[in-house]
Amino acid sequence: MKALRIEQTDDSPQVILDQEDKQFEISGKSLPEDVVEFYQPVLDWLREYQKEPLAKTEFNLKLSYFNTASSKLIMDILLIFEEMVEEGHKVVIRWHSLRSDEDMQEAGKEFEEMINVPFEHTIYEK
């Protein structure tokens, strides 16, 4: 399956979805002008990946900020992983946030409460 890579901009996150290299990550700020247009290729790639995933998928979210519109699409992404867990696949969501960013730490906990996928919270310094 061909990797999906989207370069980070001032308003949109970097996306790396690479089954061969076992890299699954969204990082940076997420406030694209058209959030649905930005995330549609991500959702399409993940739905295709869902058909034949790796034995274990470790998905990293390293967001420093996301707007309300992005939160809906992030939830859509997490729901795909929830479906994968329900299908018997191993998935871990790793939520990375700065020690000083309590809002992002709380957001990760809120997402964790809404879906049935194992979550790991990682706190890091700058």
C-alpha positions, 0 to 999 in steps of 0.5 A: 500500500502506497504511503501517504505523506502530507507536509506540515504548514502553518495551518495543517499538520504533518501526516505520515501513514506508511504501512511498510515503515510502520509509521502512523503519525499526525503532528503539528497544528490542525486548523486547515481552512477546509478541514474535510478536504484536508482529512479526506485522503487520511480517512480514505487511506485508513479505510483501505489500511483497515482491510489488511492492517499490520499485526499491531498498529501504533498511531501517534498523535502529536498535536500542539493545537487543533480547532473544533472542526479538526476535532470532529475529523480526529474523532472520525480517524479514531473511530476507524481504529475502534472498528479495527479493534472490534475486528480483532486487530491490535491498535494503540493510540499514543497521545503526545503532549507537552508537559506545559500544555494541560489543554492537550493533555485533557483533550487526549483523555477526553478522546480516550473516554469516547472510544474503545481503543487502548491509549497511551499518554506521553508527556514530553518537554520542548 
